[in-house]
Amino acid sequence: MQTSTIEIGRVIRLGRGWADVSINRKTRRVSVRPDLLIRVGDSLKIVHDQAVSCLRPQ
């Protein structure tokens, strides 16, 4: 059985093809897909060091 690494963090900086995400008071840079529309302050779900979904605050 394969286990997957899943983390959720808040976007603090954006660039072309990358995002800096704060997870447990540590900053990580992850690759983001060009079709993923995210903004600073959004929550991002990260699976295996790649951003896969955006969780908008309500």
C-alpha angles and dihedrals in degrees: 000000000000122000122208128212109233124179133169122209144157122260111240102167136016134203138165104299097350142072132197109226127191112222119173091341092308125108120228129182114220134180116250129199117245092235093056107098108208136158135198108279096032120122116243128202112216123199119183094346094306126102111240108167143019121223109202118211113239 
